[in-house]
Amino acid sequence: MASFSSRLTISFVLFLLVLGCANAQLSTNFYYTSCPKLLSTVKSSMQSAISKETRIGASLLRLFFHDCFVNGCDGSILLDDTSSFTGEKNANPNRNSARGYEVIDSIKSAVEKVCPGVVSCADILAIAARDSVGILGGPTWDVKLGRRDARTASQSAANSAIPPPTSNLNQLISKFSAVGLSTKDMVALSGGHTIGQSRCTSFRARIYNESNIDTSFARTRQSSCPRTSGSGDNNLAPLDLQTPTSFDNYYFKNLVQKKGLLHSDQQLFNGGSTDSIVRGYSTNPSSFSSDFVTAMIKMGDITPLTGSKGEVRKNCRRIN
C-alpha cells in the first residue's frame, strides 16, 4: 500500500511539473541554473551605460513601460521596422522619443557571451529597468523572469494604449486600469518622472497656456522652450527640476508646488482624487519607494509570453 501511495505521489508531482511547464509562470530564479551570471552581467553593463550618460537610466525605465503597455512585456518595442514589418518604434509615443535601444543591444551581446540563446530581450529590458532605478539611488527588487519575446508588434496598439502627456486624470486612470493597474499604481509609476528629461514639444502648451503652474517655474522653462511650434521642439528640460538624476520623491514635492513639467504630471495634483496620494508620497519617501516597487512588479506581470509561446531572439531588433 505504501509503495502504491508513493507511486501515486510521484505521478502527481510529475503531473504538476508538466502542468507547470504548460502554464509557465514568471519567477525570480528562472535563470538560476541556465544563466547564473545574468544579473551581474546586466548590472555591470547598466553601470557602464549610466556612467557615460545618466539620462539613459530614465530612458530604459520608460522603454520598459512602453513595452509593457502594448500587448504586455514582450520586447515588441525593440523590433525594427522592415519593408514587410511595421513595429512600434515609429508610433506617436515612441518616434523621436523612445531611446536606449543600443544599450539593450549591448547588454544582449554581453549576455549572449555568457549564456547564448537562453535569455529573452523582454527579460533583459525588465532587469535593465530595475537596475536603472537602483543605480540612480532608488529602490531595488527581485525581478520576476521567464518572459519570451514576441514575434509580432502593434503600432496601432502603441498609439492607443500609451498615455500621452496631454492626458487628463480620468484618461490616465483609464489607460492604467486597462492593463490591470490601479490608480495608486498609476501615481507611483508616474514617480518614475523623478528622473529623465522631456522635449519642449511635450510641455510647451503647459508652460504658456496653463494657470495651475508656478509662474517662476514657467518662466524658467520658457527660457529654453520658445512659444512658436517648430522652434526648439527638441530642447530638453528635466522632469524633476530639483534632483533630475536622482531617483527620489522630489517629483511629488514639485507637484504640490505646481511645478509639474507635463500636463499629465500636474493632473495628479490638481484638486482631484489623487491629490492625497501625491501629498503622502511628497512627505514619505519610503511609502513612495514601496508602492513604486509593488507597481513595477505588477506592471512586469502584464500578459507575458511564457513556456513555448514566442521565442528567445538572437538579435533584439528582429525576429529569429
C-alpha positions, 0 to 999 in steps of 0.5 A: 500500500505504501509503495502504491501511495508513493507511486501515486505521489510521484505521478502527481508531482510529475503531473504538476511539473508538466502542468507547470511547464504548460502554464509557465509562470514568471519567477525570480530564479528562472535563470538560476541554473541556465544563466547564473551570471545574468544579473551581474552581467546586466548590472555591470553593463547598466553601470557602464551605460549610466556612467557615460550618460545618466539620462539613459537610466530614465530612458530604459525605465520608460522603454520598459513601460512602453513595452509593457503597455502594448500587448504586455512585456514582450520586447515588441518595442525593440523590433525594427521596422522592415519593408514587410514589418511595421513595429512600434518604434515609429508610433506617436509615443515612441518616434523621436522619443523612445531611446536606449535601444543600443544599450539593450543591444549591448547588454544582449551581446554581453549576455549572449557571451555568457549564456547564448540563446537562453535569455529573452530581450523582454527579460533583459529590458525588465532587469535593465529597468530595475537596475536603472532605478537602483543605480540612480539611488532608488529602490531595488527588487527581485525581478520576476523572469521567464518572459519570451519575446514576441514575434509580432508588434502593434503600432496601432496598439502603441498609439492607443494604449500609451498615455500621452502627456496631454492626458487628463486624470480620468484618461490616465486612470483609464489607460492604467486600469486597462492593463490591470493597474490601479490608480495608486499604481498609476501615481507611483509609476508616474514617480518614475518622472523623478528622473529623465528629461522631456522635449519642449514639444511635450510641455510647451502648451503647459508652460504658456497656456496653463494657470495651475503652474508656478509662474517662476517655474514657467518662466524658467522653462520658457527660457529654453522652450520658445512659444512658436511650434517648430522652434526648439521642439527638441530642447530638453528640460528635466522632469524633476527640476530639483534632483533630475538624476536622482531617483527620489520623491522630489517629483511629488514635492514639485507637484504640490508646488505646481511645478509639474513639467507635463500636463499629465504630471500636474493632473495628479495634483490638481484638486482631484482624487489623487491629490492625497496620494501625491501629498503622502508620497511628497512627505514619505519617501519610503511609502513612495519607494514601496508602492513604486516597487509593488507597481513595477512588479505588477506592471512586469506581470502584464500578459507575458509570453511564457513556456513555448509561446514566442521565442528567445531572439538572437538579435533584439531588433528582429525576429529569429 
